[in-house]
């Protein structure tokens, strides 16, 4: 939260939001050659969010009135892999 306060002190018109996404569908890691790691990643991604879900969270923060500052959004899947 310290970084947010520092940034918002730069201007009264600056709004800063930290977006903390859970596991998201992506190509990152699809080239893993270790079968154990690749299997674990495949299992973990069974509950992954779509990029659209993250975009909707960002849109929520951006669409707030000028006098509202959404400081943090944590976006996680409702299911749990663990």
Rosetta constraint file for C-alpha pairs under 8 A:
AtomPair CA 1 CA 5 HARMONIC 6.53 0.50
AtomPair CA 2 CA 6 HARMONIC 6.35 0.50
AtomPair CA 3 CA 7 HARMONIC 6.23 0.50
AtomPair CA 4 CA 8 HARMONIC 6.10 0.50
AtomPair CA 4 CA 16 HARMONIC 6.23 0.50
AtomPair CA 4 CA 17 HARMONIC 7.72 0.50
AtomPair CA 4 CA 71 HARMONIC 7.59 0.50
AtomPair CA 5 CA 9 HARMONIC 6.23 0.50
AtomPair CA 6 CA 10 HARMONIC 7.04 0.50
AtomPair CA 7 CA 11 HARMONIC 7.80 0.50
AtomPair CA 7 CA 14 HARMONIC 7.66 0.50
AtomPair CA 7 CA 16 HARMONIC 7.29 0.50
AtomPair CA 8 CA 12 HARMONIC 6.75 0.50
AtomPair CA 8 CA 14 HARMONIC 5.66 0.50
AtomPair CA 8 CA 15 HARMONIC 6.46 0.50
AtomPair CA 8 CA 16 HARMONIC 6.85 0.50
AtomPair CA 10 CA 14 HARMONIC 7.41 0.50
AtomPair CA 15 CA 69 HARMONIC 5.67 0.50
AtomPair CA 15 CA 70 HARMONIC 7.73 0.50
AtomPair CA 16 CA 69 HARMONIC 7.10 0.50
AtomPair CA 16 CA 70 HARMONIC 7.36 0.50
AtomPair CA 16 CA 71 HARMONIC 6.18 0.50
AtomPair CA 17 CA 61 HARMONIC 7.31 0.50
AtomPair CA 17 CA 69 HARMONIC 7.53 0.50
AtomPair CA 17 CA 70 HARMONIC 5.78 0.50
AtomPair CA 17 CA 71 HARMONIC 4.50 0.50
AtomPair CA 17 CA 72 HARMONIC 5.27 0.50
AtomPair CA 17 CA 73 HARMONIC 7.30 0.50
AtomPair CA 18 CA 71 HARMONIC 6.15 0.50
AtomPair CA 18 CA 72 HARMONIC 4.64 0.50
AtomPair CA 18 CA 73 HARMONIC 6.28 0.50
AtomPair CA 19 CA 58 HARMONIC 7.47 0.50
AtomPair CA 19 CA 72 HARMONIC 5.95 0.50
AtomPair CA 19 CA 73 HARMONIC 4.96 0.50
AtomPair CA 19 CA 74 HARMONIC 6.13 0.50
AtomPair CA 19 CA 75 HARMONIC 7.61 0.50
AtomPair CA 20 CA 72 HARMONIC 7.59 0.50
AtomPair CA 20 CA 73 HARMONIC 6.07 0.50
AtomPair CA 20 CA 74 HARMONIC 4.65 0.50
AtomPair CA 20 CA 75 HARMONIC 6.14 0.50
AtomPair CA 21 CA 54 HARMONIC 6.84 0.50
AtomPair CA 21 CA 74 HARMONIC 5.92 0.50
AtomPair CA 21 CA 75 HARMONIC 4.77 0.50
AtomPair CA 21 CA 76 HARMONIC 6.10 0.50
AtomPair CA 22 CA 48 HARMONIC 7.54 0.50
AtomPair CA 22 CA 49 HARMONIC 7.29 0.50
AtomPair CA 22 CA 74 HARMONIC 7.66 0.50
AtomPair CA 22 CA 75 HARMONIC 5.84 0.50
AtomPair CA 22 CA 76 HARMONIC 4.48 0.50
AtomPair CA 22 CA 77 HARMONIC 6.67 0.50
AtomPair CA 23 CA 44 HARMONIC 7.96 0.50
AtomPair CA 23 CA 45 HARMONIC 6.78 0.50
AtomPair CA 23 CA 47 HARMONIC 7.60 0.50
AtomPair CA 23 CA 48 HARMONIC 5.01 0.50
AtomPair CA 23 CA 49 HARMONIC 6.19 0.50
AtomPair CA 23 CA 76 HARMONIC 7.22 0.50
AtomPair CA 23 CA 77 HARMONIC 7.62 0.50
AtomPair CA 24 CA 45 HARMONIC 7.49 0.50
AtomPair CA 24 CA 48 HARMONIC 4.83 0.50
AtomPair CA 24 CA 49 HARMONIC 4.56 0.50
AtomPair CA 24 CA 50 HARMONIC 5.80 0.50
AtomPair CA 24 CA 51 HARMONIC 6.41 0.50
AtomPair CA 25 CA 45 HARMONIC 7.02 0.50
AtomPair CA 25 CA 48 HARMONIC 5.58 0.50
AtomPair CA 25 CA 49 HARMONIC 5.96 0.50
AtomPair CA 25 CA 50 HARMONIC 5.49 0.50
AtomPair CA 25 CA 51 HARMONIC 6.63 0.50
AtomPair CA 29 CA 38 HARMONIC 7.83 0.50
AtomPair CA 29 CA 41 HARMONIC 7.88 0.50
AtomPair CA 30 CA 38 HARMONIC 7.56 0.50
AtomPair CA 32 CA 37 HARMONIC 7.17 0.50
AtomPair CA 32 CA 38 HARMONIC 5.73 0.50
AtomPair CA 33 CA 37 HARMONIC 7.97 0.50
AtomPair CA 33 CA 38 HARMONIC 6.86 0.50
AtomPair CA 34 CA 38 HARMONIC 6.00 0.50
AtomPair CA 35 CA 39 HARMONIC 5.91 0.50
AtomPair CA 36 CA 40 HARMONIC 6.21 0.50
AtomPair CA 37 CA 41 HARMONIC 6.13 0.50
AtomPair CA 38 CA 42 HARMONIC 6.11 0.50
AtomPair CA 39 CA 43 HARMONIC 6.19 0.50
AtomPair CA 40 CA 44 HARMONIC 6.09 0.50
AtomPair CA 41 CA 45 HARMONIC 6.04 0.50
AtomPair CA 42 CA 46 HARMONIC 6.58 0.50
AtomPair CA 43 CA 81 HARMONIC 7.48 0.50
AtomPair CA 44 CA 48 HARMONIC 7.48 0.50
AtomPair CA 44 CA 81 HARMONIC 5.79 0.50
AtomPair CA 46 CA 81 HARMONIC 7.66 0.50
AtomPair CA 47 CA 77 HARMONIC 6.45 0.50
AtomPair CA 47 CA 79 HARMONIC 6.17 0.50
AtomPair CA 47 CA 80 HARMONIC 6.94 0.50
AtomPair CA 47 CA 81 HARMONIC 6.68 0.50
AtomPair CA 48 CA 77 HARMONIC 6.59 0.50
AtomPair CA 49 CA 53 HARMONIC 6.31 0.50
AtomPair CA 49 CA 54 HARMONIC 7.65 0.50
AtomPair CA 49 CA 76 HARMONIC 7.46 0.50
AtomPair CA 49 CA 77 HARMONIC 6.09 0.50
AtomPair CA 50 CA 54 HARMONIC 7.08 0.50
AtomPair CA 51 CA 55 HARMONIC 6.26 0.50
AtomPair CA 52 CA 56 HARMONIC 6.14 0.50
AtomPair CA 53 CA 57 HARMONIC 6.55 0.50
AtomPair CA 54 CA 58 HARMONIC 6.38 0.50
AtomPair CA 54 CA 75 HARMONIC 6.99 0.50
AtomPair CA 55 CA 59 HARMONIC 6.06 0.50
AtomPair CA 56 CA 60 HARMONIC 6.12 0.50
AtomPair CA 57 CA 61 HARMONIC 6.58 0.50
AtomPair CA 57 CA 73 HARMONIC 7.25 0.50
AtomPair CA 57 CA 75 HARMONIC 7.40 0.50
AtomPair CA 58 CA 62 HARMONIC 6.26 0.50
AtomPair CA 59 CA 63 HARMONIC 5.91 0.50
AtomPair CA 60 CA 64 HARMONIC 6.71 0.50
AtomPair CA 61 CA 69 HARMONIC 7.69 0.50
AtomPair CA 61 CA 70 HARMONIC 5.80 0.50
AtomPair CA 64 CA 68 HARMONIC 5.96 0.50
AtomPair CA 64 CA 69 HARMONIC 7.52 0.50
AtomPair CA 64 CA 70 HARMONIC 7.99 0.50
